[in-house]
Amino acid sequence: MMRKGGQISCSDKITTSVIHHTAKSFISTTSTLQLGVYLIRLQGFEYILYVTFCEVMSTTKKQKVYNMYSKKLSGLLIALTCCVASYRSSAQTTAAKVVVPEWAQPGSATHKQVPPPPDFHRPTRTDNTPIGIFTGQSDVGAAVVPGSSSFNAATRQYTIVSAGYNVWYTRDEFRYLWVKISGDVSLAADINFPDTAGYDDRKAFVIIRQGLNDDSKEAVVALHGGGLLHLAWRPEKGKMMKEVRANNREGLPDLVSGHVGRIGIEKHGNAFTLFVSTNGEPMHQVGDPIQLDITSPFYAGIGFCSHLPATVDTAVFSNVVLVNAAGKLR
């Protein structure tokens, strides 16, 4: 017996009568042999069993041999069913073993998310396949569910699908589309969350990072699902993030009001500044720049994190601008 091809879409069950019918329908004659071919479709896989009959056999003897093979095949089918069922059970058990640490669970009325342990890291998964204007894509921090990315050349839109516990504290988990670059940078994008009912703290962002490791030094302008807009940064590798909020400032007047549709970050030397457009007007600076020493070369691009460690969500980035100079945001 051998497996034919890969997984296919077909019935998960098969009866003895179907087996017999399939075998008979595939009987062909050669000069010396008859070849019975059993084509078995079982639980998403396709198998072929070859059985030969001597041409010199009488019709009665052939039928007896055929019946014998049919009985053996029925027994084989039962064994095969058990094997496939066992394999599926094992695969399901493996999938069920995905464990999210307690600290990574999102905040709720009954749970407070806390920083990860100091020694907790996952190696970033990177694909150097270009996508649009970006030269690579990574699952920074390797969320337990892999992310994905796509680019629509007609609309120039990037769609990022990602899980990830957060982009915060001392390490991050998110899907990142990037270029490796040096010098000054102007980076901006329109942001849209297709699922309006997603988690409030999910975040889509434009980001500049020293490296691709999960605890890298970085500066990020992020728009959250609930509307919060901030400029955040990790001052040193593995250190806690800091932030300056543009709205939802906890008792202070908002620096930005209305719907935020477009966000940007400018790197000019060691100065990083938040830019925004709320109603289609030209992008303008919000707040003062922060100072962060990121050495060349570094990474610049767009990213998304669902803020749910094992559940993906989606963000769409449009009208992306990435210029290797300051003062080019639009």
N, C-alpha and C positions, 0 to 999 in steps of 0.2 A: 504494500500500500504506500501511496505517496500523496502529499498535499499538493493541490494544484493552485498556484498563484497565492495571493494574499487574502486578507479578509474581504468578504463580499457581502452584499445585502441579500439575504434569503431567509427562508423559514428556519426556525430553531428546532423544529421537530421533523421526523421522517418516519414513515410506516413501512412495514415489511412489504406490503403490496406495491408501494412506490419503488422500493428497491428492486423488486422482481421485474417490474415494468421497465425500469430504467435499464436493467441488465439486458433484457430481451431486445430492447430497441437499439442497443449498441452492438448486437452480434453481427459480425461480418465474416466472410469466408475467404481464406487464402487457398493455395494449392494443397497445402498439407495440414493446415490447422484452422479451427474456428476460434475466434478471439472474442471472449465475453468481456465487456468493459462495464464495470459498475461505476457509475458516477454518483457519488454520495455528497449531498449537501447537508452539513450538520453544524448547527449553532454558529453560523457565520463563517464556516470554512468549507472548502470544497476538496474532496478526496477522490482518487481514482483507484479502483482495484481491478487488476488485470487477471482473467482466468482463461486458460486455453483448453480446448477440447480437441481430441484427435479426430481427424476427418473420417478415419476408418470405423469409428464407433457407430453402432447402430443407433437409430433414433431413440429406442427405449433406454439404451445405456446412457446416451447423452442426457436424456431427461433425468435419469437417476443421479448422474454426476452433477447436473445443474441444480437439482434439488438439494444435494449434499452441500454444494457451495452456498446455496441460498441460506441453508440452516447455519452454516459456519459464519456467513456474513451477518446474519441476524445477531449471533452471539458476539461477533466482532463489533457490531454497531453498539451493542449495550456497553461493551468495554470502552469503546471510543467515546460514548456519551459520558461515561463516568470520568474519563480523562479530561474531556473538555470542561465538564462541570467543575471538576477539581481545579483546573487551571483558572477558570473564571472566578471561583471562590477565592483562590489564592490572590488573584489580581485585585479583587474587591477588598480583600483583607489588607493588602498592601496599601491601596488607596485610602482605606479607612484609618491607616496608621499615621496620616498627616496630623501632626500635633502642633498646635499653636501655643507658645508659652503664655502663661498667665499675664505677664507684664505687657505682652503685645496686643492683648484684647483691646478693642476700642473703648473709649470712655462712654459711660452711660449713666443712668440714674443710680445704678447699683455698683458701678465699677469705675475706678479711676486708672487710666493708663499711666504707667510709670516708666522711667528710663530703663533700657536694657542693662543686663549685668555688664560690668566693665570689659569682660573678656569675651563677650558674645559677638561673633562676626560670621557672615557667610560670604564666600568668594563670589564676586560679580560674574554673571554670565554675559559674554560679549560676542556679538556677531559683527564682523567687519564688512558686511554687505552694505553698500551705499543705499540710501533711501532719500529721494528728492535732493535737497541741497546738503544733506548730512552724509558723512562718510562712514558712520558706524552707529550701532544701537546696542544697548546693554540693559540687562535687568540688574541694576545696582542693588547690592545686598541680597540678591537671589530670593525674592519672595517665594513662599512655599508653592504658589501657583504661578507658572511662567507667564510673562506678558507677551504682547505681540504689537506690531506696528504695521501700518499701511499708508500708502501715498496715492492720491488721486491726481494724476497728471493733468486732467482736464480742469479740475477746480482748484488745483494746487493746495489741497487740504491734506493734513496729516491726521490720522486717527490712531490714538494710542489706547490700548487695552491693558490694564495693569491691576494687580492686587497690591499688597504692601501695607505694613502696619503704620508707617508714618515717614515723613521727611522732617525729622526733628530729633531732639535729644542729642545723643552721641553717635548715632548711625542712621542710615536711610535705607528704605526699600522702595524702588520705583523703576518705571520704564523710561529710558533716556535715549533720545536721538541726538547725536553730537557731531561736532567737528573738532579736530585738534588745531589749535590756533595760538598766535602770539600777539602781543600788543594791545591796542584799544579795541573795544567791541561795542556795537549797537545791536541789540537783539529785542525783537518785539513780535507779538502774535495776538490775533483775535482768539478768544476762548469760548467754547460752547460745551455744555454738559448735556448730551442727548437725553439721559434719564433724569428728569427733573426731581424724581423721588429718591435720588441717591443720598449717601451719607453726607451730612453737612460739612464735615471736616475733610472730605476728599479735596485734593488740591491739584490744579494744573498750573504749570509755571515755566518761566524762562530762567535758566540757571547757568552759572559759570562755576566750574569745579577745578580744583588742582589735579585731581585724578579720578579714577573710576572705582576705587575701593569704597566700601560702605560708610567709612567714617572720615571721608576727605574734607579738607577745608573747602568752603564754598560760599557763594552769595546767590540768593534766589529771590525773585519777585514772584509771589504765588497768589493766585485767586482761589479761594475755597468755595466749595459747593454752597455754603450758606451765605456767601457774599463777602467774607472777610478778605481784605487785601493787605499784604504786608511785604516788607523787605526784611529778609532774615539772613543770617550768616553764621557759619561755624568758624570761629577765629583761629583755631588750630586743629590739626588732625586729632579726632577722638574727643574733642571738647564739646560742651553743651552749646546748643544753638542760642543765638540772641535774635531779637526782632525789634523793628519799628513798625507800628501799625499805621495804616492810612485811614482806617475806619474801625468801628467797634472798639473804640479806644478806652473803654472802661471808665467813663466819667469825663473824659476829655472830648473836646469838639472834634468831629470827623474832619479829616483833611480832604476826603473824597466823599461825595454824596451821589445818589442815583445809581443806575445800573452800570457796572464796570464791564465793558466789552472788550477792551484792548489793553494789554499790559506790556511793559518793556523794562529792560535793565540796560544801563550804560556803564561800561568800564572805561574810565579815563585815568590811566596810571593806576594808583591804588585806591581811587575813589569809585564807589559803586552807588548808583542813583536809581530810584524808582521813577518810572514814567507811566502815564495812564491816559486813556481817552474814554470818556463815559458816554458821550452822545454823538460820536463820529467827528468831533472836533480834532484838530491837530494834537498830537501827544504833547503833554506838558509834565514838567518835573513836579514831584510831590515830596515835600520834606527835604531834609539835608542829606547829602551823601554820607555813607559810612566808609571807614578806611579799613582795607584788608589787603595784605601783601600776598598776592598770588603770582608765582613766578612763571615765566614762559618756558616751554609751551604749556597750555592748559586746555580744558574742554569747555565748549559753549554749546548750548542747545536747548531743547524743550523736553519737558517731562511730565509725568502724571503718576499719582498714587491714589488708590481708592480709599486709603486709611482703614481698610478691612484686610487683615493679614492673609486670609485665605479666600477672599471673594474679589473677583475682578469687576471693574467698572470701566467707563469709556469717557475720553475727552477728545474733542476735535479742535485742531489748531488751523487757523486760516490766515492768509495774508502775512505769512512769516517773513520777517526782515532779519537778515544776519549780515552785517557789514563789518569789515575789519578796520573800523575807525570809530571815534567818538563823534557825537553830534549828528548822527544820521538816522535817528529814530523818526518814524512817520506812521 
